[in-house]
Every structure is written in structure tokens, then in C-alpha cells.
Amino acid sequence: MLRFCFSECTSPRSTSNSIHPIHIEASLPRAGRPSVLAATLDSVTHRLTRDQARRIVVRAQLLDAERPGDVVEVAEQLGYIKIDPTATIAPCEQTVLWSRIGWSYEPGQLQKAVETDRLLFELDGAFRPVSMLPLMLPGMRSRPLRESTKEWLQANDRFRGDVLARLRAEGPLLASDIPDTAQVSRAPDGWSGSNQVPIMLDLLSRLGVTAIVGREGRHRRWDLAERAYPHDMPEYGAEEASALLAERRLQAAGITRPHRYWSGVAKTTGEPAVVEGSEWRFRVDPEAIAALEREDDGGRVAFLNPYDSLLFDRARLTELFDFTYVLEQFKPKSQRVYGFFAHPILMGDRFVGMLDAELDRAHDVLRVNAVHELVAFEPEETEMVRAEIDALGEWLGVAVAGLA
């Protein structure tokens, strides 16, 4: 039976003057440690320049010059790795990892971390570190449901029992292995079809009842959460788990505004900060403040998948990076400026362009349609971007075409 492992994952990036140590103990209460609220009341508001704020974000997102060592280190720091099949270059989960780790990353490393080592688990469209699971479960088990979802679940109580009984007897299973015995069906909505089994499995996974234990291609394999998740996890009450989860999210963001949806960071998480030229009231990771004392490494070039976690909070992008990002995937072709799935180009701590490229497997080539310069590149910057495109082609195992 496949099970998730639950073990420590220490980051080589972590020092006394760097980001939080990345392992489960980082989420455990320390003896004599003041409460989050007390720490906030006693702290002084940090006053940061925009350059400092951007450096904090870039380093928290593992996009500075010091690359992480492996898949688990990336997941532990970012908190999640988004899964999305849109692959003009490569699927989101793969490009997110390549943009952090670089040439040494191979796609099989992610599958190994999830299915063999069991150090990551899949939930709600993302791979997450197992160290986050005990912080998430209390909220999942008490998750409030929309009235329409409650009614659907109540009307399908027998169907729910059928699904769980089949998993208990025969799991792990694909959704297609489980009969659809729903009494009440939801209409297809563009994200799900008419089969009610995947809908039930997804809902139960968000409630901590079922779990994804692997994949066959893009198809998920399901089992009971009680069988799949580790039994040796620490247990927290809802309030403590929520506070610790907010700390982990601030660690991943570096600096952000408190917001239930956009950041998952509370008004008492971390320490208060203001940034020059901004009227926002931020929360900042105190370890990230300490790391500012280290010399700036100068950064590097990174191509970000449109679903990269750094791009999620569009308002923060504009506020700190002066970068207004619009995903053009769902726009009519005539209204696109940069391309169907153009990747923002980060250079150091600034967004300087958009890469419109696509992988042509039929001809084994990475076809570069355009490199849009948001600001005119200096000659050395052009070379840096071209070198990263060449590195991307090498990682994909194809030639590059379209560069002048």
C-alpha cells in the first residue's frame, strides 16, 4: 500500500541570517516563544525601500542567484507547486521547478518526491510538502461549504458512501474505476464533466477524507486519506494551525499585505512594514529582514510560467515591481499583445520583458516567436536573456529557433 512519508527536509539555504529553516520543526512552537500577537505588539515597523522589498520577495520565491538544491526544498519554501497542463513550453509544475533549480532538474525528480519518497502530496491542483499537511488538516476538516454544495452532498449521501466503500475495498483507484451512482448530478461547468465521481472525490479531498496518491499520466489515483496520510504527524487545534500556516505563507511571500485569499497571511503574522512610495501596510518575514544584511548577489534571469506563485497576487506585482501582468490565454487572438501564454522575464528584481515561445516536438525545436522588451535591453542583458533561452532549449532537449 502506498503511503506518504513524514520526515524532516532541511534547506541548505537556511542559516541564522537567512530564511526560516525549512523543516517541520519550523512550524512547531518553541519553548518560551512569545505569541504571534505579542511579538507584533512589541515590534517596530520596518521601513523598507522598494529595492529591499523586491529583494525580499525574489529571495523568498527562490529566484535569486543562489539556486535551491532539489524539488523538496522548492516545495518546502514555496508552500505549493501549481499543477496545470497548459504546456506551450512545459507543464506549469515542471517550469516552476526548472526556473528555480536550473539545469540539474529532471522531470522524474518530481514524480519520485511525490510517489516514491512521499515527501510531497497532491491537493487542490498543487503539489505541497507533507510538512504542511498537519497545518492544513484542521481547516480542511472544518471547511465551510456553500449551501448548494451542502445540498448536493446531502442529496448524494448514498453515493458518497459507495465511493468510500469502493476505495476502502479496492483502493487506490482511478476515478474511472468507480461507478457513478449519484442521485443528483451537477451540470458540466467547463472544469468538470458529467461524471460525478471526480467531483465527489475532489470535494472529499478538500475535506480531508480522500487523498491523491499518484498519477497515471494526467489521471489521478485516489485512496482514503486515513490510509494515505502519515499517522505520525503532530496535531494542532484549529487556531494554532491557522497561525502556523499563515507563518509558512509569509515565509513563502517574504513581504505581503494581510489578506485571507490573496496571501493567506493574517494581520498579526510576522512583523509590520511599510515600503517607500506605497500606502499599503505590509507584513514581513523577520528572517527575510535579517537576510537583507547580506550582500546583494546581483540576481539572475528567470522565465516565469504564467501560473507561477510569484505572479498570483497581481496587485502586489504592481505595487512593488511596477509590473501590470495580464494573462492573455483567454483573450481573443486579435487582443493579445505578448502572446497566448507568454512567460514574464525576471532579471534580478525587475520584470524586463515577456518571452513568447513554444515547444514544437514534431520538429524538436523551441520556437521563439518574440522576446518583448518592456524596457530596452543593454547588450549584456540581451546576452543574459539569450543564454537563458539556450539553457531552456538544452533542458528540453531541443534546438532553439527564432533568435536573430
Summary of the structure (lengths in Angstrom):
residues: 404
radius of gyration: 22.1
end to end distance: 53.6
largest distance: 66.4
contacts: 1234
relative contact order: 0.15
helix: 39%
strand: 18%
